[in-house]
């Protein structure tokens, strides 16, 4: 069994993760963000069209603002299709994994490993999407940033799109994999 699959099996589903690690205020913020995440009909159809399982191993913490903004998006994807299997690990509960998934030398979260059904790493993504960086840069640097979302609603739509684009990319990578095509005779 791959080491990534072992970590995946240690992870908790979205709701269980929040119940175990989230304080009431964190759970409420995550729930509010989850309810704000809206998938368009084409996005739903895309998720429901997946023919390969994509395992998402997410390193996160309920207190983290970036996790609060983004992990509920992944929760929505997993709720939309059985092909997306999301498991979360609390960052500080797995220091050996946390230290393998540094972003720019820091313990940034969320970080997501996209895995094949048998535990091979297909991609990594995190800590923030491009639209989130553009949004922050336009506010913190006091300059016009091309493509920066104008408000939080536009930011959320952009983050949903960016996470879904990466998920779709990984799905096609797995769907077209000669190894998996041979395994599934397709």
N, C-alpha and C positions, 0 to 999 in steps of 0.2 A: 504494500500500500504506500502511496506517495505521502511525503510529509505534509503536503498541502491538504490532502484528503483527510489526514489525521486531524489537522487543525479545523477543517470544515466540520468534521463530525463532533468536535468539541464545542463548536459555535452554537448559539441559540437562535431560534427563529425570532423575527422582529418583536412580536408582542412579549415573548418570554424574556428577551433581553431587557426590554424596558421595565418589566415587572421586577426583575432581579436587581438591576443596577440603577434605575431611574428613581430619583426622588419625585414627589408629587408634582412639583413645579416643572421639572424637566419632562416628565411624562405628558403633562398638559401642553407644553410648548411643542413637543414632537407630534402630539395628536392634532393640534391646531394646524401645523404645517402639513401633516398628512391629509387633512380635510381640504386644504387649499390646493393640493396637487390635483390638477384636472388633466385627464388624458383625452385627447381628441379621438374621434372615431377611427381615423386612419392609424393613430398610435396604438389604439386597442387592437385593431385588426393585425397590425404588424406583430405585436407581442403574441397574439393568439396563433399566428402563422408559424411560429418557431417550430422546427422539427428536431432540434437537438436540445438537450438539457444544458443549461449554462449555470454553473455553480458560482455564486458570488460570496466570497469570503471577505467580510468587511470588518476592519479594525476601527473601533469607534468608542466614544464615551458619551453618555447622556448629557453631561454638563457642557459639552463642546458646542459652541455656536455654529460652526461649519457643519458638524454632524446633524444638528437640529434642522438646518436648512436643507441638507442633501439626502440624508439616509431615509427620511420618509418617502422620497421619490423612489428609491430602490424598493421600499416596502410596497408602494403602489404597483410597481412592475411585478413583483412576486405575487401580489394578490390577483393580478390580472391573468396570469398563466402559470400552470404547474411546471412549465419548462424553465422558469427562472426560480432557482432555489437559493434563497438568501439566508446566510448564517452570519451572526455577529459575535465578535469577541471584544471584550472590554480591554482597551489598550494596555492598562497597567496590570491586568491579570496574566498577560502573556509577554513578559519582558523580552524573552528570546525572539519572539516574532516581531514585536514592536521594533526592536533594534535591527532586524533584517529589512524592515520596510520604511526606513528613514526617507524623508523627502527633503532634499537640499540640506542634508545633514541634521535635520530636526525631526522630532517626534510628532509629525503633523498627521492629523486625521480629519476626515475619514480617508482611509486608503482601502481600495478594493482590489482583491485578486480575482480575476475572471478565470475560472477553471473549467476544464472539460469534465465530462461525467465521470471519468476515471482519474481525475485529480491532476492532470497536467496543467501547468500555468499557460494560459493563452494571452493574458494581458494584465497590466496593472493600471489603475487610474486613481487619482486623488492628488492632492488634498482639496483643491478647488477647481471648478470648471473655468474655462476661459472667460465666460460671461461674468462670473463672480469676480475674477481678477480685474476685468475691465471696469466693472461697477465700482469696486473698491478704489482702483487707481483714479478714476474720474473724481471721486470724492476726496481721497486722501492726498493726492498730488496736485489738486487744484488746476487741472488741465483738461482739455477736451480729449477724450479717448474714443477713437473710432469704434463703433459697434457697441459702446457701453449701453446697457439697459438704462432706460430713463427713470424707472421706478421699481419697487419691489415686485409688483405683479409681473412686469415684463421680465425681470430677472428670473423669477420662478419659472416662467414659460421657457426661457432660454436654457436654464439648468436642466429642466426635464428633457428638452430636445438634445442637449449635449450628452447627458447620461444615456439616453435612448440610442443616440447615434453610436456610442461606444459599445453598448450592449448588442446592437444589431451587427456592428462590425465583427464582434467576437462570435456571434451566432453564425455568420457566414463563414468565418474562419473555421469553425467547428463543423459546419454543414458540408464544407468543401474539402475537409481533411481527408486525404487518401486513407489514413489509418482508420478513421471513424466510418468512412464510407464502406470500407472492406468489412468492418465489424458489423455494420447494420445492413450490409448487402444492398446498398442504394447508390 
